[in-house]
Amino acid sequence: MRIVVRGSEGYEPLLRALERRGDQDLAKVEAPVRAILEDVKARGDVALRELVTRFEARTITNVIWDRDAIERGAKELDPKIHARLVEAGDRIRRYHMRQIDPGFRYEEDGIVLGSRVRPVKAAGVYAPGGKARYPSSVLMSAIPAAVAGVPRIVLATPRPTPEILAAAVISGVTEIVDAGGAQAIAALAYGTESVKRVDKIVGPGNLYVACAKRLVFGTVDIDGIAGPSEILVVADDQADPRVVAADLLSQAEHDEDAYALLVTLSEQQANAIASEVEKQLALLPRREIAEASIRNHAVALVVGDLVEAGRVADVLAAEHLSLQVREPETLLESIGAAGAAFLGDHTPEAAGDYAAGPSHVLPTGGAARFHSPLGVYDFIVRTSLVRYSKEAIHAQRGLLTELARLEGLEAHARAVEAR
């Protein structure tokens, strides 16, 4: 783990480089991804099957798993594991129930105004099937859609396993597309003979999936462009180096490109934590992946005071922000941007990954500056409501016609006067 002290020559350049860590090189895969999208758009199921054979080295007979097939496959899961998924799902659902937006109406001077809230008709949830399986991501992506009232929730994932199928049933998934990669995104966005198109696509994936989501945006909505997972731990002198190291490694083991970032108030603490990282790294089953992440991206910034710690955290706008300091709530007040904040020594980021309640689908690469965690609000559309009484339109005649003519739009003014 590289340790850099504030005031040293490399401190500010490093901070600026980390601030730009979300600049993904999607351009290098755009041409092949665009070709995949166009192929599925033009040839539907035939292209999807061929692409699955080419990129996933398998043959699929049924593109779609319906609800009955999902439920049959889910029954193969160990009942104890199933119970844990149900418990996690219940917690996630209770949290997201609080995000329901009922809309509003009010009357002002004879004018009824309001906002009508409705769910999208269909949502696509992408769940990777590469280095690991994440039933938790199915729960975290699909449950907010179900709580929003989305009637059709389509999970795209290759080779669905019993734990994925169980998570799909618990989450309210109505069908599964048995494919991954850019070809799955194409099927969700454009539709095929077997797959009806969706209105929104959510969920993380690799570079090809991220590029595909960006290219289909506009045809459908997306939740964002996800990059490598990341954690920023701010630790003062009372933080336990063993615990901090464990939290850093919990992100490093996701993949080689993950970011494990640390801010401390002293070099002594930074060195103690770095030493713990090395000790624990040696014992991890996924050591190879975690080690690549630590060697390539792990950085400890020594800042000296909490004011600078807050500034650094705000600049980095991390996906996961762990505040292992004496007064985490106070420090959080100085930090405007973070995907999810984990407050205090007893709050592991891993709790947020599985069962705390909020969705673990979070903005990465600094996108927390302008983007939010996945939630019920991602699966709704709003309609503005306006109704004038006869008296109200007469009262506003002058206001409306004068503004219309100010902009040179005479037909607008006459549409008011016609009433």
Residue pairs with C-beta under 8 A, 6 or more apart in sequence:
1 260
1 262
1 273
1 274
1 277
1 294
1 298
1 299
1 300
2 298
2 299
2 300
3 267
3 270
3 271
3 274
3 299
3 300
3 302
4 10
4 11
4 14
4 299
4 300
4 301
4 302
5 11
5 267
5 302
6 301
6 302
6 303
6 304
6 308
11 301
14 299
14 301
15 301
15 312
15 315
15 316
18 259
18 261
18 299
18 316
19 315
19 316
19 366
20 366
21 227
21 230
21 259
21 365
21 366
22 227
22 364
22 365
22 366
22 367
23 365
24 207
24 210
24 225
24 227
24 365
25 207
26 207
26 210
26 211
26 214
26 225
29 207
29 208
29 211
30 211
30 215
32 182
32 208
33 182
33 208
33 211
33 212
33 215
34 215
36 51
36 181
36 182
36 183
36 186
36 208
36 212
37 182
37 185
37 186
37 189
37 190
37 212
37 215
37 216
39 47
39 51
39 186
40 47
40 48
40 51
40 183
40 186
40 187
40 190
40 192
41 186
41 190
44 191
44 192
44 193
44 194
45 63
45 192
45 193
45 194
45 195
47 183
48 63
48 179
48 183
48 186
48 187
48 192
48 195
49 59
49 60
49 63
51 179
51 181
51 183
52 58
52 59
52 60
52 158
52 178
52 179
52 183
53 59
55 180
55 181
55 183
56 158
56 159
56 179
56 180
56 181
58 158
58 159
60 178
60 179
62 69
62 178
63 177
63 178
63 179
63 187
63 192
63 194
63 195
64 175
64 176
64 177
64 178
64 194
64 195
65 73
65 160
65 175
65 176
65 178
66 175
67 174
67 175
69 176
70 160
70 165
70 168
70 169
70 173
70 175
70 176
71 165
71 169
73 160
73 162
73 165
74 82
74 162
74 165
74 166
74 168
74 169
75 162
76 162
76 165
77 162
77 163
77 165
77 166
81 163
81 166
82 166
85 135
85 139
85 163
85 166
85 167
85 170
86 170
87 355
88 136
88 139
88 354
88 355
89 139
89 143
89 167
89 170
89 171
91 355
91 356
91 357
92 139
92 140
92 143
92 144
92 355
92 357
92 358
92 359
93 143
93 146
93 147
94 357
95 356
95 357
95 358
96 143
96 144
96 147
96 357
96 359
96 375
96 376
97 147
99 144
99 147
99 375
99 376
99 377
100 147
100 148
100 376
101 117
101 376
101 377
101 380
102 117
103 114
103 115
103 116
103 117
103 382
104 114
104 115
105 112
105 113
105 114
105 385
106 112
106 113
106 114
107 113
109 392
109 395
110 388
110 389
110 391
110 392
110 395
111 386
111 387
111 388
111 389
111 392
112 385
112 386
112 387
113 384
113 385
113 386
113 387
114 384
114 385
115 382
115 383
115 384
115 385
116 382
116 383
116 384
116 385
117 380
117 381
117 382
118 149
118 380
118 381
118 382
118 383
119 145
119 148
119 149
119 150
119 151
119 379
119 380
119 381
120 148
120 150
120 198
120 199
120 200
120 221
120 379
120 380
120 381
121 150
121 151
121 152
121 199
122 150
122 151
122 152
122 153
122 154
122 196
122 197
122 198
122 199
122 200
123 142
123 145
123 150
123 152
123 153
123 154
123 198
123 199
123 200
123 201
123 202
123 379
124 154
124 155
124 156
124 188
124 189
124 198
124 200
124 201
124 202
124 203
124 220
125 138
125 141
125 142
125 145
125 153
125 154
125 155
125 156
125 173
125 201
125 202
125 203
126 141
126 155
126 156
126 157
126 184
126 185
126 188
126 201
126 202
126 203
126 204
126 205
126 209
127 134
127 137
127 138
127 141
127 155
127 156
127 157
127 164
127 203
128 134
128 137
128 157
128 180
128 204
128 205
128 206
128 209
129 157
129 158
129 159
129 180
130 180
130 206
131 255
131 289
133 161
133 163
133 164
135 163
135 164
135 166
135 167
136 167
136 353
136 354
136 360
137 203
137 204
137 360
137 361
138 155
138 157
138 164
138 167
138 168
138 171
138 173
139 167
139 170
139 171
140 359
140 360
140 361
140 374
141 171
141 202
141 203
141 359
141 361
141 374
142 153
142 155
142 167
142 168
142 171
142 172
142 173
143 170
143 171
143 172
143 359
144 359
144 374
144 375
144 376
144 378
144 379
145 153
145 172
145 202
145 378
145 379
146 153
146 171
146 172
147 376
148 376
148 377
148 378
148 379
148 380
150 379
151 174
152 174
152 175
152 196
152 198
153 171
153 172
153 173
153 174
154 173
154 174
154 175
154 176
154 177
154 188
154 195
154 198
155 164
155 168
155 173
155 175
155 176
155 177
156 176
156 177
156 179
156 180
156 184
156 185
156 187
156 188
157 164
157 176
157 177
157 178
157 180
157 184
158 178
158 179
158 180
158 181
158 184
159 178
160 168
160 176
160 178
165 176
168 176
177 184
177 187
177 188
177 195
179 187
180 205
180 209
181 205
181 206
181 208
181 209
181 212
182 208
182 209
182 211
182 212
184 209
185 201
185 205
185 209
185 212
185 213
185 216
186 212
186 216
187 195
188 195
188 197
188 198
188 201
188 220
189 197
189 198
189 201
189 216
189 219
189 220
190 197
190 216
190 219
191 197
197 220
198 220
199 220
199 221
200 220
200 221
200 222
200 223
200 378
200 379
201 213
201 216
201 220
201 221
201 222
201 223
202 222
202 223
202 361
202 374
202 378
203 223
203 361
204 226
204 361
205 213
205 226
210 225
210 226
210 227
213 222
213 225
214 222
214 225
216 222
223 361
223 374
223 378
224 363
224 367
224 371
225 367
226 361
226 364
227 257
227 364
227 365
228 254
228 255
228 257
228 258
228 259
228 297
228 364
228 365
229 251
229 254
229 255
229 258
229 259
229 319
229 320
229 364
230 251
230 258
230 259
230 260
230 261
230 318
230 319
230 320
230 364
230 365
231 247
231 248
231 250
231 251
231 259
231 260
231 261
231 318
231 319
231 320
231 321
231 322
231 349
232 261
232 262
232 263
232 313
232 316
232 318
232 320
232 321
232 322
233 244
233 247
233 248
233 261
233 262
233 263
233 322
233 324
234 263
234 264
234 309
234 313
234 321
234 322
234 323
234 324
234 325
234 331
235 244
235 262
235 263
235 264
235 265
235 269
235 273
235 324
235 325
236 264
236 265
236 269
236 306
236 324
236 325
236 326
237 265
237 266
237 269
238 325
238 326
239 269
239 324
239 325
239 345
240 324
240 345
241 269
241 272
241 273
241 275
241 276
242 276
242 280
243 324
243 345
244 262
244 273
244 276
244 324
245 273
245 276
245 277
245 279
245 280
246 280
246 348
247 322
247 324
247 348
247 349
247 350
248 260
248 262
248 273
248 277
248 294
248 298
249 260
249 277
249 280
249 281
249 284
249 290
249 294
250 348
250 349
250 350
250 353
251 258
251 259
251 260
251 293
251 320
251 349
252 258
252 260
252 281
252 289
252 290
252 291
252 293
252 294
252 298
253 284
253 286
253 289
253 290
253 293
254 289
254 293
255 289
255 293
256 289
256 292
256 293
256 296
257 293
257 296
257 297
258 293
258 297
259 293
259 297
259 298
260 277
260 293
260 294
260 297
260 298
261 298
261 299
261 300
261 301
261 316
261 318
262 270
262 273
262 298
262 299
262 300
262 301
263 300
263 301
263 303
263 309
263 312
263 313
264 270
264 273
264 300
264 301
264 302
264 303
265 302
265 303
265 304
265 305
265 306
265 309
266 302
266 304
267 302
270 300
270 302
273 300
274 300
277 294
277 298
281 287
281 290
281 291
281 294
284 290
301 312
303 309
303 312
306 325
306 331
306 334
307 334
309 325
309 331
310 331
310 334
310 335
311 334
313 321
313 335
313 338
314 334
314 335
314 336
314 337
316 366
317 337
317 338
317 339
317 363
317 366
317 367
317 368
317 369
318 338
318 339
318 366
318 368
319 339
319 340
319 362
319 363
319 364
319 365
319 368
320 338
320 339
320 340
320 342
320 349
320 352
320 362
321 335
321 338
321 339
321 340
321 341
321 342
322 341
322 342
322 347
322 349
323 331
323 332
323 341
323 342
323 343
323 344
324 344
324 345
325 331
328 341
328 343
328 344
329 343
332 341
332 343
335 341
337 366
337 368
337 369
338 368
339 362
339 363
339 364
339 368
339 373
340 349
340 352
340 358
340 360
340 362
340 373
342 348
342 349
342 351
342 352
352 358
352 360
353 360
354 360
358 373
358 375
359 373
359 374
359 375
361 373
361 374
362 368
362 373
362 374
363 371
363 372
363 373
388 396
390 419
393 416
393 419
394 419
396 416
397 416
397 417
400 412
400 413
400 416
401 413
401 416
401 417
404 410
404 412
404 413
404 416
405 413
